[in-house]
Amino acid sequence: MKKPLILVVDNSRAVTGALNAMRHATGPLREQFAFEYVVPTGSTARAVLEQDGYVVHELPFVEISRRKGDLLRYGPMLLLNGWRLYRLARQRSAQVIDLNDFYNLTGYVAKALSLGRLRVITHVRFLPQSLMQPLARTWRWLGERYADRVICVSEAVRRYFGGAANVQVVFDPIPGAERYPAPVVPASRPDDTVQLLYLSNYIQGKGQDFAVEAFQKAYAQDNRLRLKFVGGDMGMAKNREFRQQLEARVQEAGLVEVVSFQGFVSDVERAIKDADILLNFSESESFSLTCLDALYFGTPLIVSDCGGPAELFENGRSGLLVPNRDVAAMTLAITSLAADAKMRERFAAAGRAFVRNKFQPAATYNRLGQLYHEVLAKV
């Protein structure tokens, strides 16, 4: 029997946490469904998806921005790409479109052109509360009225929506089988350093600037500390400029010997397990796959109270939650956890146990599969 085909539409121009979360969810469901991905033209994510064995299509998506050219092109390109997506769905005999980006409206256009025969599911993978509210409220209205399901990846996201029956929470799944042994915590290092990792693309608002400031203060108290930034710029000039600003601040502070900057890494598990502590001081996160990965792989976590991450662990038992944008609290958390090897050992064990219990298949990809079946039953 032929498997029902689901087109997953993702705006990622490079590999992102949102894309990886979707890959983790669709992978275990491939015995029940066929999945094909639609990404922006020229996206470097294509190679990763094809390596996974997915068929990948490209469309020239245009996002809303402050640039006049994008604003002028947005409306016509939305209609054109909606038509292209509709035609693609017809050509591939797809029955469901899963929009992995709340703000990508092409699926609604495709559904309208199909006279409602196509089913649309919308994932919300950021906190709508943190966006420009006229836009966020418009996207919410469209999702509540025209999506067959709106999937919130955390309760923090769900709180933005009303009581619409089509809005439900489905958590992102934990990673697959580990390729390397669980890290020894605390690690025994010949130079007695404590290695901090910041794993995130270089994007304003992801918190690397807070990490530099907090690390500078923490290093003044404990010179064993080392900080490594790892992430990509997604091929965008503004992200390259942000990384350059961070590097300039590190140089001005005289920390170039103890703070390093690296690009995108494909082996996330190895990067996390090589670290003693993972930091994430983002200003807004709907879920945070990076934090989930750290807990799953057994690396102690310090994260800002910026939305979904607070639901991933128990503060003080399996990680440390600090107030959003509070550099003093970040500094204290870093120095405290770095100085207490026993605390790091407890956090590592408790984090591994907590996420394996909370994010079981029934609450993650199996639940997503159930929703797909429910939506398909209406086709």
N, C-alpha and C positions, 0 to 999 in steps of 0.2 A: 504493500500500500504506500502511495506517495505521501511523503511528509508535508504538512502545511508549511508554506514559505513565509517567513517574516523578514521584512526589510528593516534593518536597524539604521537609522539616520543619525549621524554624529558629526558635529561641527568641528571636531578636533583637527587642527592643521599639523599636529604632531601627537606623539603619544602622551596622553594625559591620564590623571587619576580616574576621570569619568569614563574614558574609553576602556581603561584596564578593568574597572568595576564591571562594565558591561561584558567584556570578554570573559571574566570570571563567572558571570551569571549564565551566559549563553553556552559556554563550553559544556557543562554537564547536561544541558538540555538538548544536545544535538541528536540524541537517540530518538527524541519525540518530534523535533521540529527541524526544518532547514532554515539557516540564517544566512543572509547576505547583507553586507554593510554598504552604506552610502556615505562617502566622506567628501570634504571639499577638494576641488581640483588642485592637484599638486601636494596633497597632504602626505607627510612622511609616515603617517600612521598606516598607510596602505601596505607597506612592506611587512609590518608586524602582523597585520591581519591576514595577509596572504600566507605568511609563514605558519599561521594557525590553521590554514586550510580553508579560509573563507573566500568566497567570491566577493570582489570589491568593485563598486561603481563610484564614479566621481561626478559631482555637480558643482558648478561655480557659485557656491553660496555667498551671499553678501549679508554681513551683520550690520545692525544699527550702530552707528558711531557718531562722534561729533564732526567728523569730516563731511564737508558739503557734498563731495562726490558720492560717498556711500549713502547719504540720505536721499540724494536724487535717484540713485540706482535701486534703492532698497525695494520700493513698491513694485516697479516693473519686473525686477529680478525675482521677487517673491512669487509673483504670478507665473513667470516663465519657468522657474524651477519647480513650482507646484505642478505645472503641466508636465514637465519632464519626469517628475517623480510618479505622477499618475500613469504616464505612458510606460515607464519602467515597470511599475507594478503589474500592468496589464501584460507586458511582454514576458515577464518572469512568472506570471500567474500567482503573484503574492496576494495574500488575503489580509495581512495585517502590516501596518507601518508602526514601528516603535521609535518615537522621537527621543533620542538620548539627551536632548537639549531642550529645555522648557521653552526657550525663546525661538526655536526653529519652527516656523509656522507653515512650512511647505506641506506638511502632512495634512493640515486642515484644508488647504487648497486642493490637494489630491483627493481628499475624501469628498469634497463638494463636487468636483468634476466627475467622480464615480457615482454621483447621486446617492451617496451614503453607503454604497456597498463595501467600500474599503473601511476597515476598522483601524482606529488610531489609538495608540497608547503613548502617553507622555511621561517620561521620567523627569523629576525635578531634582537636580543634583547640585543646587546651590541654595542659599537662604534668600528667598524673595524679599524678606524684610530688609536686606542690605542693599537692594537695588533702587533705582529711581522709581518711585511709587506709581507714577502714571503708567509707566511701561509694565511694571510688575502686576499691577491690578488688571491691566488689559490682558496680559498673558494668563492670569488666574481665571478671569471671566471666560476666556476662550477655552481653557482646559476644562473648567467645570461644566461647560455647556456642550462642547463639541468633541472632547476626547471620550472614548469609550472607557478608559481608565486613566487616572492620574496617579502615578506611583511616586510617593514621597520616600526618600531613602532614610529618613529619621523622623522622630516625633517633633523635633525642632522645626523641620520643614512643614510637617502636617499642621502645626498650629497656625500657619498663615492662611489656611483654607477654612471655608465654612463647613457645614455639615453635609455637603454633597456626597451621595452614596458612592459615586464613582471615584472618590479620592481615598486611597488606601496606602498604608505603610508597608513597604517591602525592603528589608535591610539588604545591603550588599553582602555577598558571601565572603567567607574567609578564603585565603589562597588555597591552592591545591596541595598535594603532597610536598613535603619539604625535601629539598635536594641535598641539604647539608645538615650535620648534627646540630642539635640545639646549642646555642652558645654557652660557654662556661661563664657564669656570673657569680662573683666579679671576675673579670679577666685578669690573668697574671701577665703583666707586660714588663719586659726587662727595664724599660726606662721609667716605669711607674706612672706613665701618663694616663689621663682619663680622656677617652676619645668621644667627642660630641659630634653627632651627625645631623645636618639639616637637609632633608631630602624633599625637594620641591622645585618645580620650574620657577625661573626667575621672573616673577610677575609682581608688580606693585600690589600690596595688600596681602601677600602670602607670608609676610612677617620676617623676612630675612633682615630687614633694617633693625627691627627690635632685637633680633638675635645678636647682631653685631654690637649693639649698644650694651645689652645685658652681658655678653661675653667679655667685653672690655672691663666692665666693673667686676665680674666674677674672677677674671684672670688676675686682677690686681690683688685678690685675696688668696688665689690658689694657682700657682704657676705650673701645676701639672696639667692643666686643662689644654685641650687642643680642639679646634672646631673645623669641620669640613662641610662645605656647601656642595651639594650635588644636584644638578638639574639642567634642563635645557631652556633655551630662549624661544622655542617654537618658531624660529625664523622671523621674529618680529623685532623691528628696530627699537621700539619702546622697551622691550624686555632686555635687549642687549645694553641699552643705556642704563637700565636699572642695575644690571650686574656690574657695569663699569662704575656706577656710583658707589656700590657696595665695596668694590675692590679699592676705590679711592679712599673711602672712609677707613678701611683696614690699614692701608698704607700710612695715612695721616696719624693713626693711632699707634703706629710702630708695632703692628701685630702680624706682619707678613710671614714671620717665621712660624707662627702657631695657628694661623687661619689660612685655609686653602680653598680654592674654588675649582670645581670640576664640572664637566658637561654632563649630558644625559648618560645614564647607565642602564643597560638592559638587565643586568643581574641584580635586581633589587634585594633579593634575599641575602646574597653575599654582602652587599653594602650595609644592610641593617645589622646582620649578625657580627660584622667586624667592629661595630660601634659599641661603646659602653652605655651611651644614653642617646635617645633620639629626641630632638626638639621640633616643635611645631607651634609657632606663634602667629599663625594666620589670624587676620581680623574677622574672617567670616568663612565658615565651613559647614556644608550641609551634612557631611558624614566624615570624610577624611580616610581614604583608603590607605594612605601612608601610616596614619596612626594605628589603624586596624592591623596592618602588616607588622608594625613594630611589636604590638602586643602578641600577635600570633607567633612571631618568630622568637619572642622572649628577650627583647631589648627594652630596658626600662624607658619610660616615656614621660616627658614634660610637655604639656600642651595648654594653649590658651582656651579660656571659656568662651568660645566663639560660635557655639551652635551645636552641631551634631557630635563632635568629639566627646562631649561630656557623657554621652550615652554609651560609649565604647568600653568604659572601665569604671572602677570604683575609686574615687579620689582618696588618696592616702593609703589604699590597700593594694592597688595594682598600677598606680601611676600618680602623677601630681598634676592638678588642674590649677592654673593661675589666672587671675583676672585678665580680661582682654586689654591689651595695650599697656599693661602695667610692668614697666621695665624693672622696677625695684623688686616686685614679686618674682619676676623671671630670674633675676640675679640670685635672689635668696634660694629659689628652688634648685638652680644649677649648683651653687656651692654646697647646699645641704645634701643633695643626692650624690654629688661627686665625692663628698667626704664620708659617706656612710655606705660602705660596701655591703653590709648586711641588708640595708634597705633595698639596694639594687637587686640583691638576690631574691628577696621576698617579692618585689614588684615583678620580676621576670617570671617567677613561677605562677603568681596569682594572675597576671595578665594572660598568660597562655591558657590557663584553666578557664578564665572568665569568658573570653571570646569564643572558645570552643563550645562552651555551653550555650551562650546567648545566640550565637549566629550559626546555629545548626541549619541543615538544608530545609527543614520545615518552615523556617522563618525567612529564608533567603531564596535560593534559586528554585526550590520546589514550589514555593508560594508563587513565584513569578510564572512558573509553568502552569499552575492552576488558573491564574488569571488569563494566560494565553488561551487555554482551553475554554474558559467561560466566554471570552470575546469571540472566539471562533464558532462557538455554538450558535451565535446570533447571525453568522454570515449566511 
